């Protein structure tokens, strides 16, 4: 069985992807980080991690060396669902997450 993995970049589409995954109740084994490690980016990531914990999803650790499971499925829900930027913003706002730094 393949492990569902999501890549979080700290941008509009990846944040909307997290909201969509939660709303669709798609299980995720691991969330990998590939965003900016600026002070502002880390502060936003802290807020996202609090939201993830509250919603029973795995925490994102931007400083941990993250290896992919042997068998995995890369989740890309925003592209799969064909969401526009406006739909991404709506999903983020409805989820209670703050808008990402780079919109």
PDB file as gemmi writes it, atoms N, CA and C in Angstrom:
CRYST1    1.000    1.000    1.000  90.00  90.00  90.00 P 1                      
ATOM      1  N   UNK A   1       0.845  -1.187   0.000  1.00  0.00           N  
ATOM      2  CA  UNK A   1       0.000   0.000   0.000  1.00  0.00           C  
ATOM      3  C   UNK A   1       0.883   1.239   0.000  1.00  0.00           C  
ATOM      4  N   UNK A   2       0.536   2.242  -0.783  1.00  0.00           N  
ATOM      5  CA  UNK A   2       1.361   3.439  -0.863  1.00  0.00           C  
ATOM      6  C   UNK A   2       0.916   4.477   0.161  1.00  0.00           C  
ATOM      7  N   UNK A   3       1.891   5.195   0.687  1.00  0.00           N  
ATOM      8  CA  UNK A   3       1.635   6.205   1.708  1.00  0.00           C  
ATOM      9  C   UNK A   3       1.341   7.544   1.039  1.00  0.00           C  
ATOM     10  N   UNK A   4       0.221   8.197   1.395  1.00  0.00           N  
ATOM     11  CA  UNK A   4      -0.072   9.504   0.823  1.00  0.00           C  
ATOM     12  C   UNK A   4       0.871  10.574   1.382  1.00  0.00           C  
ATOM     13  N   UNK A   5       1.529  11.305   0.484  1.00  0.00           N  
ATOM     14  CA  UNK A   5       2.480  12.348   0.849  1.00  0.00           C  
ATOM     15  C   UNK A   5       2.052  13.642   0.171  1.00  0.00           C  
ATOM     16  N   UNK A   6       2.143  14.747   0.916  1.00  0.00           N  
ATOM     17  CA  UNK A   6       1.799  16.067   0.383  1.00  0.00           C  
ATOM     18  C   UNK A   6       3.013  16.971   0.535  1.00  0.00           C  
ATOM     19  N   UNK A   7       3.291  17.769  -0.484  1.00  0.00           N  
ATOM     20  CA  UNK A   7       4.399  18.723  -0.414  1.00  0.00           C  
ATOM     21  C   UNK A   7       3.834  20.114  -0.176  1.00  0.00           C  
ATOM     22  N   UNK A   8       4.238  20.716   0.942  1.00  0.00           N  
ATOM     23  CA  UNK A   8       3.790  22.053   1.311  1.00  0.00           C  
ATOM     24  C   UNK A   8       4.880  23.055   0.961  1.00  0.00           C  
ATOM     25  N   UNK A   9       4.516  24.049   0.140  1.00  0.00           N  
ATOM     26  CA  UNK A   9       5.479  25.046  -0.331  1.00  0.00           C  
ATOM     27  C   UNK A   9       5.292  26.406   0.337  1.00  0.00           C  
ATOM     28  N   UNK A  10       4.226  26.538   1.110  1.00  0.00           N  
ATOM     29  CA  UNK A  10       3.961  27.822   1.753  1.00  0.00           C  
ATOM     30  C   UNK A  10       3.264  28.811   0.850  1.00  0.00           C  
ATOM     31  N   UNK A  11       2.772  28.358  -0.296  1.00  0.00           N  
ATOM     32  CA  UNK A  11       2.099  29.255  -1.230  1.00  0.00           C  
ATOM     33  C   UNK A  11       0.584  29.022  -1.210  1.00  0.00           C  
ATOM     34  N   UNK A  12      -0.111  29.781  -2.026  1.00  0.00           N  
ATOM     35  CA  UNK A  12      -1.572  29.743  -2.081  1.00  0.00           C  
ATOM     36  C   UNK A  12      -2.095  28.337  -2.379  1.00  0.00           C  
ATOM     37  N   UNK A  13      -1.586  27.723  -3.409  1.00  0.00           N  
ATOM     38  CA  UNK A  13      -2.118  26.430  -3.839  1.00  0.00           C  
ATOM     39  C   UNK A  13      -1.814  25.305  -2.841  1.00  0.00           C  
ATOM     40  N   UNK A  14      -0.621  25.322  -2.235  1.00  0.00           N  
ATOM     41  CA  UNK A  14      -0.340  24.243  -1.283  1.00  0.00           C  
ATOM     42  C   UNK A  14      -1.116  24.432   0.022  1.00  0.00           C  
ATOM     43  N   UNK A  15      -1.341  25.678   0.434  1.00  0.00           N  
ATOM     44  CA  UNK A  15      -2.159  25.906   1.624  1.00  0.00           C  
ATOM     45  C   UNK A  15      -3.611  25.502   1.357  1.00  0.00           C  
ATOM     46  N   UNK A  16      -4.117  25.842   0.180  1.00  0.00           N  
ATOM     47  CA  UNK A  16      -5.467  25.420  -0.197  1.00  0.00           C  
ATOM     48  C   UNK A  16      -5.542  23.895  -0.283  1.00  0.00           C  
ATOM     49  N   UNK A  17      -4.457  23.273  -0.728  1.00  0.00           N  
ATOM     50  CA  UNK A  17      -4.416  21.817  -0.785  1.00  0.00           C  
ATOM     51  C   UNK A  17      -4.583  21.196   0.589  1.00  0.00           C  
ATOM     52  N   UNK A  18      -3.925  21.782   1.603  1.00  0.00           N  
ATOM     53  CA  UNK A  18      -4.096  21.277   2.970  1.00  0.00           C  
ATOM     54  C   UNK A  18      -5.543  21.408   3.424  1.00  0.00           C  
ATOM     55  N   UNK A  19      -6.161  22.559   3.134  1.00  0.00           N  
ATOM     56  CA  UNK A  19      -7.566  22.764   3.507  1.00  0.00           C  
ATOM     57  C   UNK A  19      -8.457  21.747   2.789  1.00  0.00           C  
ATOM     58  N   UNK A  20      -8.196  21.532   1.513  1.00  0.00           N  
ATOM     59  CA  UNK A  20      -8.990  20.588   0.743  1.00  0.00           C  
ATOM     60  C   UNK A  20      -8.832  19.154   1.205  1.00  0.00           C  
ATOM     61  N   UNK A  21      -7.608  18.770   1.534  1.00  0.00           N  
ATOM     62  CA  UNK A  21      -7.343  17.421   2.048  1.00  0.00           C  
ATOM     63  C   UNK A  21      -8.111  17.194   3.341  1.00  0.00           C  
ATOM     64  N   UNK A  22      -8.081  18.196   4.209  1.00  0.00           N  
ATOM     65  CA  UNK A  22      -8.812  18.078   5.477  1.00  0.00           C  
ATOM     66  C   UNK A  22     -10.311  17.966   5.224  1.00  0.00           C  
ATOM     67  N   UNK A  23     -10.837  18.827   4.362  1.00  0.00           N  
ATOM     68  CA  UNK A  23     -12.276  18.825   4.093  1.00  0.00           C  
ATOM     69  C   UNK A  23     -12.737  17.541   3.422  1.00  0.00           C  
ATOM     70  N   UNK A  24     -11.900  16.981   2.554  1.00  0.00           N  
ATOM     71  CA  UNK A  24     -12.241  15.738   1.858  1.00  0.00           C  
ATOM     72  C   UNK A  24     -11.902  14.500   2.689  1.00  0.00           C  
ATOM     73  N   UNK A  25     -11.318  14.723   3.872  1.00  0.00           N  
ATOM     74  CA  UNK A  25     -10.940  13.628   4.776  1.00  0.00           C  
ATOM     75  C   UNK A  25     -10.001  12.627   4.104  1.00  0.00           C  
ATOM     76  N   UNK A  26      -9.039  13.163   3.352  1.00  0.00           N  
ATOM     77  CA  UNK A  26      -8.029  12.329   2.695  1.00  0.00           C  
ATOM     78  C   UNK A  26      -6.900  12.106   3.699  1.00  0.00           C  
ATOM     79  N   UNK A  27      -6.593  10.861   4.038  1.00  0.00           N  
ATOM     80  CA  UNK A  27      -5.514  10.625   5.003  1.00  0.00           C  
ATOM     81  C   UNK A  27      -4.151  10.962   4.391  1.00  0.00           C  
ATOM     82  N   UNK A  28      -3.297  11.574   5.199  1.00  0.00           N  
ATOM     83  CA  UNK A  28      -1.943  11.936   4.766  1.00  0.00           C  
ATOM     84  C   UNK A  28      -0.962  11.365   5.777  1.00  0.00           C  
ATOM     85  N   UNK A  29       0.031  10.638   5.299  1.00  0.00           N  
ATOM     86  CA  UNK A  29       1.032  10.079   6.198  1.00  0.00           C  
ATOM     87  C   UNK A  29       2.113  11.101   6.512  1.00  0.00           C  
ATOM     88  N   UNK A  30       2.460  11.918   5.519  1.00  0.00           N  
ATOM     89  CA  UNK A  30       3.591  12.814   5.686  1.00  0.00           C  
ATOM     90  C   UNK A  30       3.363  14.082   4.879  1.00  0.00           C  
ATOM     91  N   UNK A  31       3.783  15.220   5.456  1.00  0.00           N  
ATOM     92  CA  UNK A  31       3.758  16.499   4.741  1.00  0.00           C  
ATOM     93  C   UNK A  31       5.188  17.003   4.702  1.00  0.00           C  
ATOM     94  N   UNK A  32       5.729  17.110   3.496  1.00  0.00           N  
ATOM     95  CA  UNK A  32       7.100  17.579   3.313  1.00  0.00           C  
ATOM     96  C   UNK A  32       7.107  19.076   3.054  1.00  0.00           C  
ATOM     97  N   UNK A  33       8.152  19.759   3.477  1.00  0.00           N  
ATOM     98  CA  UNK A  33       8.263  21.206   3.328  1.00  0.00           C  
ATOM     99  C   UNK A  33       9.283  21.555   2.256  1.00  0.00           C  
ATOM    100  N   UNK A  34       8.890  22.430   1.337  1.00  0.00           N  
ATOM    101  CA  UNK A  34       9.845  22.909   0.335  1.00  0.00           C  
ATOM    102  C   UNK A  34       9.698  24.418   0.137  1.00  0.00           C  
ATOM    103  N   UNK A  35       9.246  25.118   1.186  1.00  0.00           N  
ATOM    104  CA  UNK A  35       9.046  26.559   1.092  1.00  0.00           C  
ATOM    105  C   UNK A  35      10.232  27.349   1.596  1.00  0.00           C  
ATOM    106  N   UNK A  36      10.023  28.665   1.711  1.00  0.00           N  
ATOM    107  CA  UNK A  36      11.065  29.568   2.185  1.00  0.00           C  
ATOM    108  C   UNK A  36      11.239  29.432   3.700  1.00  0.00           C  
ATOM    109  N   UNK A  37      12.464  29.518   4.138  1.00  0.00           N  
ATOM    110  CA  UNK A  37      12.752  29.427   5.574  1.00  0.00           C  
ATOM    111  C   UNK A  37      13.079  30.809   6.140  1.00  0.00           C  
ATOM    112  N   UNK A  38      12.361  31.826   5.674  1.00  0.00           N  
ATOM    113  CA  UNK A  38      12.527  33.182   6.195  1.00  0.00           C  
ATOM    114  C   UNK A  38      11.832  33.288   7.552  1.00  0.00           C  
ATOM    115  N   UNK A  39      12.090  34.376   8.268  1.00  0.00           N  
ATOM    116  CA  UNK A  39      11.439  34.598   9.562  1.00  0.00           C  
ATOM    117  C   UNK A  39       9.921  34.622   9.379  1.00  0.00           C  
ATOM    118  N   UNK A  40       9.458  35.341   8.353  1.00  0.00           N  
ATOM    119  CA  UNK A  40       8.019  35.432   8.105  1.00  0.00           C  
ATOM    120  C   UNK A  40       7.442  34.080   7.704  1.00  0.00           C  
ATOM    121  N   UNK A  41       8.180  33.348   6.874  1.00  0.00           N  
ATOM    122  CA  UNK A  41       7.722  32.031   6.448  1.00  0.00           C  
ATOM    123  C   UNK A  41       7.619  31.047   7.599  1.00  0.00           C  
ATOM    124  N   UNK A  42       8.570  31.101   8.519  1.00  0.00           N  
ATOM    125  CA  UNK A  42       8.546  30.207   9.678  1.00  0.00           C  
ATOM    126  C   UNK A  42       7.411  30.572  10.635  1.00  0.00           C  
ATOM    127  N   UNK A  43       7.121  31.872  10.770  1.00  0.00           N  
ATOM    128  CA  UNK A  43       5.996  32.292  11.616  1.00  0.00           C  
ATOM    129  C   UNK A  43       4.685  31.779  11.024  1.00  0.00           C  
ATOM    130  N   UNK A  44       4.537  31.877   9.706  1.00  0.00           N  
ATOM    131  CA  UNK A  44       3.328  31.373   9.048  1.00  0.00           C  
ATOM    132  C   UNK A  44       3.243  29.855   9.194  1.00  0.00           C  
ATOM    133  N   UNK A  45       4.381  29.180   9.047  1.00  0.00           N  
ATOM    134  CA  UNK A  45       4.406  27.719   9.184  1.00  0.00           C  
ATOM    135  C   UNK A  45       3.995  27.297  10.592  1.00  0.00           C  
ATOM    136  N   UNK A  46       4.384  28.055  11.589  1.00  0.00           N  
ATOM    137  CA  UNK A  46       3.979  27.762  12.961  1.00  0.00           C  
ATOM    138  C   UNK A  46       2.455  27.787  13.087  1.00  0.00           C  
ATOM    139  N   UNK A  47       1.820  28.783  12.477  1.00  0.00           N  
ATOM    140  CA  UNK A  47       0.353  28.871  12.490  1.00  0.00           C  
ATOM    141  C   UNK A  47      -0.263  27.687  11.756  1.00  0.00           C  
ATOM    142  N   UNK A  48       0.315  27.327  10.628  1.00  0.00           N  
ATOM    143  CA  UNK A  48      -0.178  26.179   9.856  1.00  0.00           C  
ATOM    144  C   UNK A  48      -0.035  24.899  10.683  1.00  0.00           C  
ATOM    145  N   UNK A  49       1.091  24.732  11.360  1.00  0.00           N  
ATOM    146  CA  UNK A  49       1.296  23.536  12.192  1.00  0.00           C  
ATOM    147  C   UNK A  49       0.281  23.450  13.324  1.00  0.00           C  
ATOM    148  N   UNK A  50      -0.067  24.576  13.922  1.00  0.00           N  
ATOM    149  CA  UNK A  50      -1.102  24.576  14.957  1.00  0.00           C  
ATOM    150  C   UNK A  50      -2.433  24.105  14.374  1.00  0.00           C  
ATOM    151  N   UNK A  51      -2.759  24.585  13.182  1.00  0.00           N  
ATOM    152  CA  UNK A  51      -3.998  24.191  12.500  1.00  0.00           C  
ATOM    153  C   UNK A  51      -3.965  22.693  12.169  1.00  0.00           C  
ATOM    154  N   UNK A  52      -2.818  22.217  11.664  1.00  0.00           N  
ATOM    155  CA  UNK A  52      -2.680  20.792  11.341  1.00  0.00           C  
ATOM    156  C   UNK A  52      -2.905  19.932  12.573  1.00  0.00           C  
ATOM    157  N   UNK A  53      -2.276  20.314  13.679  1.00  0.00           N  
ATOM    158  CA  UNK A  53      -2.421  19.548  14.922  1.00  0.00           C  
ATOM    159  C   UNK A  53      -3.876  19.528  15.366  1.00  0.00           C  
ATOM    160  N   UNK A  54      -4.531  20.671  15.297  1.00  0.00           N  
ATOM    161  CA  UNK A  54      -5.941  20.767  15.694  1.00  0.00           C  
ATOM    162  C   UNK A  54      -6.828  19.879  14.825  1.00  0.00           C  
ATOM    163  N   UNK A  55      -6.415  19.650  13.592  1.00  0.00           N  
ATOM    164  CA  UNK A  55      -7.206  18.870  12.649  1.00  0.00           C  
ATOM    165  C   UNK A  55      -6.703  17.440  12.464  1.00  0.00           C  
ATOM    166  N   UNK A  56      -5.810  16.999  13.362  1.00  0.00           N  
ATOM    167  CA  UNK A  56      -5.353  15.618  13.341  1.00  0.00           C  
ATOM    168  C   UNK A  56      -4.478  15.248  12.157  1.00  0.00           C  
ATOM    169  N   UNK A  57      -3.756  16.221  11.640  1.00  0.00           N  
ATOM    170  CA  UNK A  57      -2.874  15.981  10.496  1.00  0.00           C  
ATOM    171  C   UNK A  57      -1.419  16.058  10.947  1.00  0.00           C  
ATOM    172  N   UNK A  58      -0.495  15.438  10.189  1.00  0.00           N  
ATOM    173  CA  UNK A  58       0.909  15.450  10.606  1.00  0.00           C  
ATOM    174  C   UNK A  58       1.527  16.847  10.545  1.00  0.00           C  
ATOM    175  N   UNK A  59       2.408  17.107  11.494  1.00  0.00           N  
ATOM    176  CA  UNK A  59       3.131  18.375  11.573  1.00  0.00           C  
ATOM    177  C   UNK A  59       4.175  18.462  10.463  1.00  0.00           C  
ATOM    178  N   UNK A  60       4.472  19.685  10.045  1.00  0.00           N  
ATOM    179  CA  UNK A  60       5.518  19.947   9.056  1.00  0.00           C  
ATOM    180  C   UNK A  60       6.764  20.388   9.806  1.00  0.00           C  
ATOM    181  N   UNK A  61       7.875  19.681   9.608  1.00  0.00           N  
ATOM    182  CA  UNK A  61       9.142  20.069  10.217  1.00  0.00           C  
ATOM    183  C   UNK A  61      10.095  20.497   9.103  1.00  0.00           C  
ATOM    184  N   UNK A  62      10.303  21.814   8.957  1.00  0.00           N  
ATOM    185  CA  UNK A  62      11.121  22.291   7.838  1.00  0.00           C  
ATOM    186  C   UNK A  62      12.610  21.996   7.988  1.00  0.00           C  
ATOM    187  N   UNK A  63      13.055  21.593   9.173  1.00  0.00           N  
ATOM    188  CA  UNK A  63      14.473  21.386   9.406  1.00  0.00           C  
ATOM    189  C   UNK A  63      14.859  19.916   9.496  1.00  0.00           C  
ATOM    190  N   UNK A  64      13.876  19.048   9.456  1.00  0.00           N  
ATOM    191  CA  UNK A  64      14.138  17.611   9.535  1.00  0.00           C  
ATOM    192  C   UNK A  64      14.445  17.084   8.141  1.00  0.00           C  
ATOM    193  N   UNK A  65      15.478  16.256   8.047  1.00  0.00           N  
ATOM    194  CA  UNK A  65      15.747  15.582   6.778  1.00  0.00           C  
ATOM    195  C   UNK A  65      14.598  14.610   6.550  1.00  0.00           C  
ATOM    196  N   UNK A  66      13.891  14.795   5.466  1.00  0.00           N  
ATOM    197  CA  UNK A  66      12.667  14.033   5.244  1.00  0.00           C  
ATOM    198  C   UNK A  66      12.836  13.079   4.068  1.00  0.00           C  
ATOM    199  N   UNK A  67      12.820  11.823   4.385  1.00  0.00           N  
ATOM    200  CA  UNK A  67      12.901  10.795   3.360  1.00  0.00           C  
ATOM    201  C   UNK A  67      11.493  10.345   2.999  1.00  0.00           C  
ATOM    202  N   UNK A  68      11.288  10.076   1.743  1.00  0.00           N  
ATOM    203  CA  UNK A  68       9.991   9.570   1.304  1.00  0.00           C  
ATOM    204  C   UNK A  68       9.850   8.106   1.685  1.00  0.00           C  
ATOM    205  N   UNK A  69       8.623   7.702   2.010  1.00  0.00           N  
ATOM    206  CA  UNK A  69       8.400   6.269   2.244  1.00  0.00           C  
ATOM    207  C   UNK A  69       8.763   5.470   0.987  1.00  0.00           C  
ATOM    208  N   UNK A  70       9.007   4.199   1.163  1.00  0.00           N  
ATOM    209  CA  UNK A  70       9.403   3.357   0.024  1.00  0.00           C  
ATOM    210  C   UNK A  70       8.346   3.383  -1.088  1.00  0.00           C  
ATOM    211  N   UNK A  71       7.099   3.271  -0.716  1.00  0.00           N  
ATOM    212  CA  UNK A  71       5.992   3.338  -1.674  1.00  0.00           C  
ATOM    213  C   UNK A  71       5.109   4.506  -1.250  1.00  0.00           C  
ATOM    214  N   UNK A  72       4.949   5.466  -2.130  1.00  0.00           N  
ATOM    215  CA  UNK A  72       4.149   6.626  -1.762  1.00  0.00           C  
ATOM    216  C   UNK A  72       3.341   7.123  -2.952  1.00  0.00           C  
ATOM    217  N   UNK A  73       2.285   7.859  -2.628  1.00  0.00           N  
ATOM    218  CA  UNK A  73       1.464   8.542  -3.622  1.00  0.00           C  
ATOM    219  C   UNK A  73       1.564  10.024  -3.329  1.00  0.00           C  
ATOM    220  N   UNK A  74       2.002  10.803  -4.298  1.00  0.00           N  
ATOM    221  CA  UNK A  74       2.108  12.242  -4.125  1.00  0.00           C  
ATOM    222  C   UNK A  74       0.736  12.868  -4.368  1.00  0.00           C  
ATOM    223  N   UNK A  75       0.227  13.557  -3.352  1.00  0.00           N  
ATOM    224  CA  UNK A  75      -1.083  14.201  -3.461  1.00  0.00           C  
ATOM    225  C   UNK A  75      -0.937  15.585  -4.070  1.00  0.00           C  
ATOM    226  N   UNK A  76      -1.787  15.911  -5.039  1.00  0.00           N  
ATOM    227  CA  UNK A  76      -1.829  17.241  -5.652  1.00  0.00           C  
ATOM    228  C   UNK A  76      -3.293  17.613  -5.873  1.00  0.00           C  
ATOM    229  N   UNK A  77      -4.042  17.789  -4.772  1.00  0.00           N  
ATOM    230  CA  UNK A  77      -5.492  17.951  -4.894  1.00  0.00           C  
ATOM    231  C   UNK A  77      -5.936  19.199  -5.642  1.00  0.00           C  
ATOM    232  N   UNK A  78      -5.226  20.295  -5.502  1.00  0.00           N  
ATOM    233  CA  UNK A  78      -5.649  21.539  -6.156  1.00  0.00           C  
ATOM    234  C   UNK A  78      -5.637  21.378  -7.674  1.00  0.00           C  
ATOM    235  N   UNK A  79      -4.578  20.778  -8.201  1.00  0.00           N  
ATOM    236  CA  UNK A  79      -4.539  20.529  -9.645  1.00  0.00           C  
ATOM    237  C   UNK A  79      -5.535  19.455 -10.055  1.00  0.00           C  
ATOM    238  N   UNK A  80      -5.659  18.407  -9.225  1.00  0.00           N  
ATOM    239  CA  UNK A  80      -6.617  17.342  -9.534  1.00  0.00           C  
ATOM    240  C   UNK A  80      -8.040  17.878  -9.601  1.00  0.00           C  
ATOM    241  N   UNK A  81      -8.357  18.808  -8.695  1.00  0.00           N  
ATOM    242  CA  UNK A  81      -9.707  19.368  -8.642  1.00  0.00           C  
ATOM    243  C   UNK A  81      -9.887  20.559  -9.579  1.00  0.00           C  
ATOM    244  N   UNK A  82      -8.799  21.076 -10.137  1.00  0.00           N  
ATOM    245  CA  UNK A  82      -8.878  22.200 -11.075  1.00  0.00           C  
ATOM    246  C   UNK A  82      -9.259  23.520 -10.417  1.00  0.00           C  
ATOM    247  N   UNK A  83      -8.835  23.738  -9.168  1.00  0.00           N  
ATOM    248  CA  UNK A  83      -9.197  24.960  -8.458  1.00  0.00           C  
ATOM    249  C   UNK A  83      -8.465  26.175  -9.010  1.00  0.00           C  
ATOM    250  N   UNK A  84      -9.202  27.262  -9.164  1.00  0.00           N  
ATOM    251  CA  UNK A  84      -8.614  28.546  -9.541  1.00  0.00           C  
ATOM    252  C   UNK A  84      -8.038  29.213  -8.295  1.00  0.00           C  
ATOM    253  N   UNK A  85      -7.325  30.321  -8.481  1.00  0.00           N  
ATOM    254  CA  UNK A  85      -6.801  31.056  -7.326  1.00  0.00           C  
ATOM    255  C   UNK A  85      -7.931  31.529  -6.417  1.00  0.00           C  
ATOM    256  N   UNK A  86      -9.040  31.956  -6.999  1.00  0.00           N  
ATOM    257  CA  UNK A  86     -10.190  32.406  -6.196  1.00  0.00           C  
ATOM    258  C   UNK A  86     -10.758  31.255  -5.368  1.00  0.00           C  
ATOM    259  N   UNK A  87     -10.835  30.069  -5.949  1.00  0.00           N  
ATOM    260  CA  UNK A  87     -11.321  28.906  -5.209  1.00  0.00           C  
ATOM    261  C   UNK A  87     -10.331  28.511  -4.103  1.00  0.00           C  
ATOM    262  N   UNK A  88      -9.039  28.663  -4.368  1.00  0.00           N  
ATOM    263  CA  UNK A  88      -8.029  28.388  -3.347  1.00  0.00           C  
ATOM    264  C   UNK A  88      -8.190  29.347  -2.174  1.00  0.00           C  
ATOM    265  N   UNK A  89      -8.340  30.641  -2.461  1.00  0.00           N  
ATOM    266  CA  UNK A  89      -8.537  31.629  -1.395  1.00  0.00           C  
ATOM    267  C   UNK A  89      -9.779  31.321  -0.578  1.00  0.00           C  
ATOM    268  N   UNK A  90     -10.852  30.944  -1.247  1.00  0.00           N  
ATOM    269  CA  UNK A  90     -12.099  30.612  -0.547  1.00  0.00           C  
ATOM    270  C   UNK A  90     -11.901  29.410   0.378  1.00  0.00           C  
ATOM    271  N   UNK A  91     -11.214  28.380  -0.096  1.00  0.00           N  
ATOM    272  CA  UNK A  91     -10.970  27.187   0.726  1.00  0.00           C  
ATOM    273  C   UNK A  91     -10.129  27.536   1.949  1.00  0.00           C  
ATOM    274  N   UNK A  92      -9.128  28.390   1.759  1.00  0.00           N  
ATOM    275  CA  UNK A  92      -8.262  28.807   2.869  1.00  0.00           C  
ATOM    276  C   UNK A  92      -9.067  29.579   3.902  1.00  0.00           C  
ATOM    277  N   UNK A  93      -9.840  30.529   3.436  1.00  0.00           N  
ATOM    278  CA  UNK A  93     -10.636  31.348   4.362  1.00  0.00           C  
ATOM    279  C   UNK A  93     -11.668  30.514   5.111  1.00  0.00           C  
ATOM    280  N   UNK A  94     -12.332  29.591   4.410  1.00  0.00           N  
ATOM    281  CA  UNK A  94     -13.333  28.736   5.056  1.00  0.00           C  
ATOM    282  C   UNK A  94     -12.706  27.790   6.085  1.00  0.00           C  
ATOM    283  N   UNK A  95     -11.448  27.441   5.884  1.00  0.00           N  
ATOM    284  CA  UNK A  95     -10.779  26.521   6.805  1.00  0.00           C  
ATOM    285  C   UNK A  95     -10.310  27.214   8.078  1.00  0.00           C  
ATOM    286  N   UNK A  96     -10.247  28.546   8.052  1.00  0.00           N  
ATOM    287  CA  UNK A  96      -9.754  29.286   9.195  1.00  0.00           C  
ATOM    288  C   UNK A  96      -8.256  29.545   9.170  1.00  0.00           C  
ATOM    289  N   UNK A  97      -7.612  29.175   8.077  1.00  0.00           N  
ATOM    290  CA  UNK A  97      -6.170  29.429   7.931  1.00  0.00           C  
ATOM    291  C   UNK A  97      -5.926  30.857   7.465  1.00  0.00           C  
ATOM    292  N   UNK A  98      -4.790  31.452   7.843  1.00  0.00           N  
ATOM    293  CA  UNK A  98      -4.451  32.781   7.322  1.00  0.00           C  
ATOM    294  C   UNK A  98      -3.961  32.663   5.887  1.00  0.00           C  
ATOM    295  N   UNK A  99      -4.184  33.694   5.116  1.00  0.00           N  
ATOM    296  CA  UNK A  99      -3.722  33.732   3.735  1.00  0.00           C  
ATOM    297  C   UNK A  99      -2.190  33.628   3.725  1.00  0.00           C  
ATOM    298  N   UNK A 100      -1.634  32.855   2.804  1.00  0.00           N  
ATOM    299  CA  UNK A 100      -0.171  32.711   2.770  1.00  0.00           C  
ATOM    300  C   UNK A 100       0.519  34.026   2.421  1.00  0.00           C  
ATOM    301  N   UNK A 101       1.810  34.089   2.707  1.00  0.00           N  
ATOM    302  CA  UNK A 101       2.593  35.298   2.454  1.00  0.00           C  
ATOM    303  C   UNK A 101       2.646  35.651   0.983  1.00  0.00           C  
ATOM    304  N   UNK A 102       2.854  34.667   0.129  1.00  0.00           N  
ATOM    305  CA  UNK A 102       2.937  34.901  -1.311  1.00  0.00           C  
ATOM    306  C   UNK A 102       1.645  34.444  -1.957  1.00  0.00           C  
ATOM    307  N   UNK A 103       0.747  35.390  -2.250  1.00  0.00           N  
ATOM    308  CA  UNK A 103      -0.526  35.029  -2.874  1.00  0.00           C  
ATOM    309  C   UNK A 103      -0.539  35.399  -4.330  1.00  0.00           C  
TER     310      UNK A 103                                                      
END                                                                             
